[in-house]
Amino acid sequence: MTRRLLAICCLALLLPACAPWARIAPDDHGFEKRDDYRLDLPIGWVRRTADVNDLFLTRDGPALNFIVVARQLHDRKLPYTKRETRADMLPFELAELALAEWRGNDATANLEVLSNTPATLGGKPAIRLHVRYRNERGLPIERLMVAMVDARGRLSLLYEAPAIVYFARGQSAFDNLAASLRFLGAGQ
């Protein structure tokens, strides 16, 4: 009986350490990728604690809205176009590559470009792409991406949500996140 009680207590102590999500609190909302960049995360959203991307956030669940922040090396080929980025790419070239990549995916092949404008990310030249597509059920989904390239690779911040209600609800959180980006380290 005591072994069983001990096992239950150990399990109860270890489970929180394995929690896949963590709520972003007002006193702990900074995120820093070592020697690269820093962001202020949207309070009240939740963060996936283990993800292949630098950061994966959601407010209402991944099916309803999410933000993905990813830094990838230039030689990492994009999955659909099999192309790479370069440090000397111009923002409009990066936008064309992103659109080609999304159109290469059957799930987003029917996308409509709502806007494609120059932007800045952490003070560096970037692009801001806003697209809409319909998912397999016909639901309109909006995607907003701010991305740039530098010597370290490509950096993208992407927000996606159903166009009905959810996109507008989280867009300001995404815009604030993108505006908070600051580069760290030497050579930035």
Phi, psi and omega in degrees: 000320180290328176295319179296316178297318178297317179297319179294318179296317178297317179297317180297326179284327183276332183302316179299330179291339181261005183301129183283346182229147176226128179287140180274117184261156180301328182271359181211069184240013176268145175229133180228127171266117188315126176059022181230290184208167179228144179226153169259117185278152180288122181296137179094341175284171176240151183244133173286128187279339177227114183209152179289337177276168175298322187205137174225120183236152171211154176258314187244006182116146185302333179285342184254330175189148175201156173236133177237131174244126183220135173245125180230146177292153181300326184278001175277111185291143175289144189294327186262319180271343182061024180259162178245162173263170178225153180296333182264012178295142173277154181305320181293330176292322177295321178297315179298320179294317179298315179297318178297320179297313180294321179291337177285346179266124181304326183293333183237015183298333183270024187290152176241129180278118178272324175200151178214098188230154173294152180208181171232150177224112184062028180086000180257151178300135183214180174237156175231110180251132176234119182230163175226141174215168177252133179283182184298342178264000179091003180285128178288129180242136175251143180230132178234127180229136170243126185213157179205166174236149173211191183299331182282337183143202178257142180233126179228142172241121186233134177238134180218140179195158173302139183297332181278113175070302192292322182299309181297326182297325184252358185297320181294325176297319178294314180300319178294321177299311180298319181292335182278349186298129177227132178278147181243171170079173181286147176080008181269000000 
